[in-house]
């Protein structure tokens, strides 16, 4: 939904992880960004960001808070959702190395591997070519990041690291990145997502 004064109303899943950083970026871009912790709050937003954090903890908390099924229903119903790092794992249809019993929300026709680049000490930064966002490379920060091991026919790869592995994907109203654009000052992915939110709101 849209509000005249503040732009799109967008939620950020605030169960765990760096949700505050996403809220700050979205508000800086003019969105009415709010934390989401309860199922009923999903009915008030036109888009959702799932932040980085620990995907297994996020999975357990989403089920404990009664959010998992409403989130799956919202995704299936076309809600624009952007997942970063752990959020990408949450949106993946398949997780290759989850802990016992770990579930995802699904929606993205991809298979992901957690911590594919190594542990915290193996975090790194690099520049990525992302044609969907323009000609200027994006400086990307990877922190215990997942990798997209395979991209199904419904999803589209948006960015790859130098060795060819996929680190950003989209599918319909869903968007996922392995890296953390909320901490670099480059807001193009958030802008790209907000445009999707606006486009969906216009046709509803």
Secondary structure as the mmCIF struct_conf table of DSSP 4:
data_model
#
loop_
_struct_conf.conf_type_id
_struct_conf.id
_struct_conf.beg_label_comp_id
_struct_conf.beg_label_asym_id
_struct_conf.beg_label_seq_id
_struct_conf.end_label_comp_id
_struct_conf.end_label_asym_id
_struct_conf.end_label_seq_id
STRN STRN1 UNK A 2 UNK A 3
TURN_TY1_P TURN_TY1_P1 UNK A 4 UNK A 6
STRN STRN2 UNK A 7 UNK A 13
BEND BEND1 UNK A 15 UNK A 18
HELX_RH_AL_P HELX_RH_AL_P1 UNK A 19 UNK A 28
TURN_TY1_P TURN_TY1_P2 UNK A 29 UNK A 30
STRN STRN3 UNK A 32 UNK A 36
BEND BEND2 UNK A 38 UNK A 38
HELX_RH_3T_P HELX_RH_3T_P1 UNK A 39 UNK A 44
BEND BEND3 UNK A 46 UNK A 46
STRN STRN4 UNK A 47 UNK A 50
BEND BEND4 UNK A 52 UNK A 53
HELX_RH_AL_P HELX_RH_AL_P2 UNK A 55 UNK A 64
TURN_TY1_P TURN_TY1_P3 UNK A 65 UNK A 66
HELX_RH_AL_P HELX_RH_AL_P3 UNK A 68 UNK A 76
TURN_TY1_P TURN_TY1_P4 UNK A 77 UNK A 78
STRN STRN5 UNK A 80 UNK A 84
TURN_TY1_P TURN_TY1_P5 UNK A 85 UNK A 85
HELX_RH_AL_P HELX_RH_AL_P4 UNK A 86 UNK A 91
STRN STRN6 UNK A 92 UNK A 95
BEND BEND5 UNK A 96 UNK A 97
HELX_LH_PP_P HELX_LH_PP_P1 UNK A 98 UNK A 99
TURN_TY1_P TURN_TY1_P6 UNK A 100 UNK A 101
STRN STRN7 UNK A 108 UNK A 113
TURN_TY1_P TURN_TY1_P7 UNK A 114 UNK A 117
BEND BEND6 UNK A 119 UNK A 119
HELX_RH_3T_P HELX_RH_3T_P2 UNK A 120 UNK A 122
STRN STRN8 UNK A 124 UNK A 128
HELX_RH_3T_P HELX_RH_3T_P3 UNK A 131 UNK A 133
BEND BEND7 UNK A 135 UNK A 136
STRN STRN9 UNK A 138 UNK A 142
BEND BEND8 UNK A 143 UNK A 144
STRN STRN10 UNK A 147 UNK A 151
TURN_TY1_P TURN_TY1_P8 UNK A 153 UNK A 154
STRN STRN11 UNK A 156 UNK A 160
TURN_TY1_P TURN_TY1_P9 UNK A 162 UNK A 163
BEND BEND9 UNK A 164 UNK A 164
STRN STRN12 UNK A 166 UNK A 171
TURN_TY1_P TURN_TY1_P10 UNK A 172 UNK A 173
STRN STRN13 UNK A 174 UNK A 177
BEND BEND10 UNK A 178 UNK A 179
HELX_RH_3T_P HELX_RH_3T_P4 UNK A 181 UNK A 183
TURN_TY1_P TURN_TY1_P11 UNK A 184 UNK A 184
BEND BEND11 UNK A 185 UNK A 185
HELX_RH_AL_P HELX_RH_AL_P5 UNK A 188 UNK A 203
#
